[in-house]
């Protein structure tokens, strides 16, 4: 079985998001974190997380990219249990039984993204359209066999066209350094 883990190819997640996921955490798409949010009113780091990040389950931090990795049934079960606990503690799930069912669905959805070879990277673009949240996923495969991987050593192979939005990473970094 395959699941997704967060990956950090450069430090940008640490200043693009309020809380960056730690590299190597189990992850899920995490759209549920925005279920009661008016996306049009999101700004700054919250908007960046909504538009293009996966949720690291352990830290509840965000990651721009995730990596498909091999996982065991024990990994899957632990991921479901941890996510269920987070749903109760941080997202208002009424009880652990309800949260476990929701966590199973979210992990199953994450697993459904893994029909590519291990080490494939996945990016997400999230938007509201006609009153509904939509997600588009793109896959990236490494060029060659070089490790460690660098941010610009990937070739896009599948998915929708790049969204028209632009992020000023240099400006974000400069603002973060002034803090």
Kinemage of the C-alpha trace (Angstrom):
@kinemage 1
@onewidth
@group {chain A} dominant
@subgroup {mainchain}
@vectorlist {calphas} color= white
{ca unk a 1} P 0.000 0.000 0.000
{ca unk a 2} L 1.084 3.586 -0.557
{ca unk a 3} L 0.328 6.757 1.370
{ca unk a 4} L 1.618 10.324 1.289
{ca unk a 5} L 4.217 12.044 3.448
{ca unk a 6} L 5.163 15.695 3.592
{ca unk a 7} L 8.391 16.742 1.913
{ca unk a 8} L 10.307 19.995 2.038
{ca unk a 9} L 12.595 20.664 -0.924
{ca unk a 10} L 13.395 24.199 0.210
{ca unk a 11} L 12.527 26.388 3.233
{ca unk a 12} L 9.608 28.227 1.562
{ca unk a 13} L 6.870 26.385 3.506
{ca unk a 14} L 8.263 27.832 6.733
{ca unk a 15} L 7.358 31.361 5.677
{ca unk a 16} L 4.463 30.733 3.283
{ca unk a 17} L 2.289 29.016 5.931
{ca unk a 18} L 1.461 29.953 9.507
{ca unk a 19} L 2.608 26.491 10.579
{ca unk a 20} L 4.706 24.353 8.241
{ca unk a 21} L 4.474 20.587 8.468
{ca unk a 22} L 7.623 18.769 9.467
{ca unk a 23} L 9.256 16.861 6.608
{ca unk a 24} L 8.291 13.184 6.589
{ca unk a 25} L 4.936 13.452 8.395
{ca unk a 26} L 2.015 11.384 7.195
{ca unk a 27} L -0.309 13.722 5.314
{ca unk a 28} L -3.829 14.040 3.969
{ca unk a 29} L -5.263 16.612 1.548
{ca unk a 30} L -6.855 18.405 4.523
{ca unk a 31} L -9.626 20.344 2.767
{ca unk a 32} L -11.823 19.615 5.796
{ca unk a 33} L -9.779 22.205 7.720
{ca unk a 34} L -11.585 24.858 5.660
{ca unk a 35} L -15.132 23.453 5.803
{ca unk a 36} L -16.508 26.371 7.776
{ca unk a 37} L -14.412 29.101 6.155
{ca unk a 38} L -15.325 31.817 3.697
{ca unk a 39} L -12.496 31.334 1.193
{ca unk a 40} L -13.016 34.826 -0.232
{ca unk a 41} L -12.079 36.310 3.145
{ca unk a 42} L -8.901 34.283 3.615
{ca unk a 43} L -5.717 36.331 3.421
{ca unk a 44} L -1.996 35.824 3.631
{ca unk a 45} L -0.729 32.557 5.032
{ca unk a 46} L -4.207 31.095 5.603
{ca unk a 47} L -5.054 31.765 1.964
{ca unk a 48} L -1.819 30.099 0.862
{ca unk a 49} L -2.651 26.989 2.906
{ca unk a 50} L -6.173 26.865 1.477
{ca unk a 51} L -5.040 27.261 -2.106
{ca unk a 52} L -2.123 24.888 -2.261
{ca unk a 53} L -1.187 22.733 0.723
{ca unk a 54} L -1.561 19.321 2.275
{ca unk a 55} L -2.104 18.850 6.011
{ca unk a 56} L 0.608 17.123 8.043
{ca unk a 57} L -1.372 15.003 10.500
{ca unk a 58} L 1.036 15.034 13.430
{ca unk a 59} L 1.792 18.775 13.538
{ca unk a 60} L -1.350 20.060 11.788
{ca unk a 61} L 1.083 22.086 9.697
{ca unk a 62} L 0.946 22.609 5.944
{ca unk a 63} L 3.150 21.308 3.148
{ca unk a 64} L 3.197 22.453 -0.470
{ca unk a 65} L 4.212 19.007 -1.681
{ca unk a 66} L 3.761 15.422 -0.570
{ca unk a 67} L 5.628 12.338 -1.651
{ca unk a 68} L 4.143 8.930 -2.392
{ca unk a 69} L 5.773 6.317 -0.156
{ca unk a 70} L 5.289 2.650 0.668
{ca unk a 71} L 3.311 2.092 3.873
{ca unk a 72} L 2.215 -0.844 5.975
{ca unk a 73} L -1.239 -1.618 7.314
{ca unk a 74} L 0.092 -0.621 10.752
{ca unk a 75} L 1.131 2.780 9.324
{ca unk a 76} L -2.346 3.241 7.874
{ca unk a 77} L -4.063 2.273 11.142
{ca unk a 78} L -1.830 4.623 13.165
{ca unk a 79} L -2.487 7.447 10.699
{ca unk a 80} L -6.249 6.943 10.992
{ca unk a 81} L -6.077 6.920 14.794
{ca unk a 82} L -3.890 10.038 14.982
{ca unk a 83} L -6.097 11.907 12.529
{ca unk a 84} L -9.231 10.855 14.437
{ca unk a 85} L -7.738 12.230 17.657
{ca unk a 86} L -6.870 15.506 15.887
{ca unk a 87} L -10.420 15.751 14.489
{ca unk a 88} L -11.862 15.547 18.013
{ca unk a 89} L -9.298 17.828 19.652
{ca unk a 90} L -8.958 20.513 16.958
{ca unk a 91} L -11.804 20.299 14.444
{ca unk a 92} L -14.911 19.767 16.560
{ca unk a 93} L -15.715 16.126 15.812
{ca unk a 94} L -18.393 15.082 18.321
{ca unk a 95} L -16.718 11.830 19.398
{ca unk a 96} L -13.893 9.449 18.524
{ca unk a 97} L -16.155 6.979 16.689
{ca unk a 98} L -17.431 9.673 14.314
{ca unk a 99} L -13.923 11.067 13.962
{ca unk a 100} L -12.493 7.630 13.156
{ca unk a 101} L -15.010 7.171 10.333
{ca unk a 102} L -14.113 10.595 8.911
{ca unk a 103} L -10.395 9.852 9.286
{ca unk a 104} L -10.813 6.547 7.425
{ca unk a 105} L -12.445 8.404 4.526
{ca unk a 106} L -9.739 11.073 4.426
{ca unk a 107} L -6.931 8.481 4.520
{ca unk a 108} L -8.677 6.435 1.803
{ca unk a 109} L -8.843 9.572 -0.339
{ca unk a 110} L -5.144 10.253 0.282
{ca unk a 111} L -4.353 6.654 -0.703
{ca unk a 112} L -6.381 7.061 -3.899
{ca unk a 113} L -3.866 9.708 -5.002
{ca unk a 114} L -1.069 7.144 -4.811
{ca unk a 115} L -1.588 5.274 -8.074
{ca unk a 116} L 1.859 6.429 -9.236
{ca unk a 117} L 5.336 5.081 -8.449
{ca unk a 118} L 6.888 5.689 -5.042
{ca unk a 119} L 8.799 9.004 -4.798
{ca unk a 120} L 6.295 10.766 -7.080
{ca unk a 121} L 5.446 14.202 -5.701
{ca unk a 122} L 1.918 15.584 -5.625
{ca unk a 123} L 0.789 19.218 -5.533
{ca unk a 124} L -2.747 20.488 -4.942
{ca unk a 125} L -4.630 23.566 -6.069
{ca unk a 126} L -7.815 24.271 -4.118
{ca unk a 127} L -10.510 26.792 -5.022
{ca unk a 128} L -14.158 27.615 -4.481
{ca unk a 129} L -16.191 27.472 -7.658
{ca unk a 130} L -19.967 27.867 -7.859
{ca unk a 131} L -20.237 27.555 -4.087
{ca unk a 132} L -18.274 24.277 -3.954
{ca unk a 133} L -14.718 23.526 -2.961
{ca unk a 134} L -12.721 21.949 -5.790
{ca unk a 135} L -9.302 20.363 -5.699
{ca unk a 136} L -6.970 19.670 -8.604
{ca unk a 137} L -3.915 17.468 -8.104
{ca unk a 138} L -0.738 17.406 -10.183
{ca unk a 139} L 2.051 14.870 -10.074
{ca unk a 140} L 5.762 15.531 -10.435
{ca unk a 141} L 8.393 12.890 -11.089
{ca unk a 142} L 12.122 13.307 -10.414
{ca unk a 143} L 14.448 13.751 -13.372
{ca unk a 144} L 17.023 11.000 -13.149
{ca unk a 145} L 18.022 9.147 -10.004
{ca unk a 146} L 19.813 11.933 -8.111
{ca unk a 147} L 19.206 12.147 -4.386
{ca unk a 148} L 18.795 14.278 -2.399
{ca unk a 149} L 16.187 15.893 -4.597
{ca unk a 150} L 16.334 19.620 -5.287
{ca unk a 151} L 13.348 21.859 -5.911
{ca unk a 152} L 14.100 22.334 -9.613
{ca unk a 153} L 14.969 18.728 -10.466
{ca unk a 154} L 11.370 17.715 -11.145
{ca unk a 155} L 9.483 17.413 -14.374
{ca unk a 156} L 5.706 17.844 -14.338
{ca unk a 157} L 4.041 14.889 -16.010
{ca unk a 158} L 0.367 14.934 -15.123
{ca unk a 159} L -2.419 17.246 -14.035
{ca unk a 160} L -4.068 20.559 -14.715
{ca unk a 161} L -2.261 23.613 -15.970
{ca unk a 162} L -0.513 25.750 -13.415
{ca unk a 163} L -2.948 28.158 -11.703
{ca unk a 164} L -2.762 31.792 -12.790
{ca unk a 165} L -2.055 33.027 -9.246
{ca unk a 166} L 1.489 34.063 -8.488
{ca unk a 167} L 3.182 34.039 -5.115
{ca unk a 168} L 5.970 36.499 -4.384
{ca unk a 169} L 8.280 34.185 -2.385
{ca unk a 170} L 11.033 36.799 -2.198
{ca unk a 171} L 8.603 39.367 -0.793
{ca unk a 172} L 7.204 36.862 1.703
{ca unk a 173} L 10.708 35.945 2.846
{ca unk a 174} L 11.677 39.604 3.246
{ca unk a 175} L 8.574 40.318 5.355
{ca unk a 176} L 9.290 37.258 7.495
{ca unk a 177} L 12.886 38.381 8.123
{ca unk a 178} L 11.688 41.838 9.243
{ca unk a 179} L 9.570 40.254 11.997
